[in-house]
Amino acid sequence: MKIVAICGVGLGTSGILKVNAERVLDRLGIDADVTATDVGSLSAAAADAQVILSSPELVERIGPTNADVIVVENYFDLDELERKLDEALG
């Protein structure tokens, strides 16, 4: 399974979201490849992704996709992330 975390530039917040998603996936016992990218490179990075993790501000910039888009309000709230990933993947 492939999950892509996005942010505006692809360095800061997407990296934080990637690390926290990996922690949550480990707790859930789900094996996935999580990558971080900027919204401009998303179409290439998420071509075969099952899930895209995004902030509310970037959702409209994602464009057409077959992936489930999960909007994360607080990148540091592991409980929120766990609930949303479990719902989407469980």
Secondary structure, DSSP 8 states (H G I E B T S, - for coil): -EEEEEESSSSSHHHHHHHHHHHHHHHHT---EEEEEEGGGHHHHTTT-SEEEE-GGGGGGS-S-SSEEEE-S-TT-HHHHHHHHHHHH-
